[in-house]
Amino acid sequence: MTNKNTRSRTGLKALSAAGVLALGAAVLTGCAPATTAGGCELGPEQSGDLTLKLGSALPLTGNLAFLGPPEEAGAFMAVEEINAAGKGITIDYLPGDSGDTDNKAYDTEIPRLLAADVQAIVGAASSGVSLQFIDRVVAECVIQFSPANTSAAFSTYDDKGLYFRTAPSDVLQGEVLGNLIAEEGRQRISMIVLNDSYGTGLAGFITEAFEAAGGEVIAAPTYNTGDTNFTSQISEALAGDPDAIVLVTFDEAKTIVPELTSQFPGEDLYFVDGNLTNYSDDFAPGTLEGAKGTYPGVNEANIADFIAEMNSFWEGGGNDPLELYAYGPETYDAVVVLALAALEARSTQGANMAEKLREVSGGTGNGTKCTSFAECADIINGGGTADYDGPSGAIAFDEVGDPTAGNILIQEYDGNNVQSTIRG
């Protein structure tokens, strides 16, 4: 990746001749601007109230569009609360659509957001989609912050220290699901797997855990985003007479399940976070009764007040009630910690905020615990160190931008094809 100066294009055009001479003198005398470990130039502290230009690339269309409403609700609610708090920072929010790797909405949206000089982008939800544009984002020294990426690939990605996420790696989800399947007495399973970094990565971790528990994966056919016919994958998955079948898919499950359950019991299916949603309007009653699945997230019963507030906020904007809340809390927290990092850095420049995200999340700094933007902002504005814990939990970023705490929920479908948490 090419390192680029983080000074905005507008700022470069506005440099006076005297400013250019002064900059040259500074370089000649060895006083070069400070940079991050990734090579992005750190800007000076900003005086007065701050305005953070924040973009998003969330799944408004594509095979994860069912996750769009809760993520949008979390983002918009956080922005409104931050702007209403009057704590020295406001957010100029530019929402955008990530799409998927079939419709490629990100090819239009990411350039639009970068041209608008955003300093952080919240999204994408899909790991495979995030990998399509992460290089473009960090090359501009802009933060990419996903509320839902779970691929392990990001833990070692060359991202200049500018990639963060509030969802734990699929190493954890794969271990939980693989062990759950084994605990339930399954010995031979098949999988149908989305052929991208998320799908094949998660399938690999499920396989590792299941085989370590003594099980055998007899087939794992893959498909590509945009495919609409899954007959060959279903036939391959069924061929060895498996005890259970795991669907590591996104919205394609709506097409796969009816054909699959005409030949295989729905109660013997397992789902993952990419497809664990309400299917009451999609399948005949009883289709999935007894089926189970996993997704990274907090138990909604433990944050009932937040969930109710987020749903009320979303409906208040003229939207239909939320059907699920997956990754809504994680998106809310992503926006909050970005704003807190800007306050701590006294800068809305991406590289400067990235330097403070670990601190305000509790990953470093030994800060004072706080559970709202306003409470944490008061600590920062008073000269202290804030350690934010939000509705998604204690984030505490590590050195690669991963949360050091994570929780995996286990859910089960009822006779109306609606899932609910049974463990987590």
Order of alpha helices (4+ residues) and beta strands (2+ residues): alpha-alpha-beta-alpha-beta-alpha-beta-alpha-beta-beta-alpha-beta-alpha-beta-beta-alpha-beta-alpha-beta-beta-alpha-alpha-alpha-beta-alpha-beta-beta-beta-beta
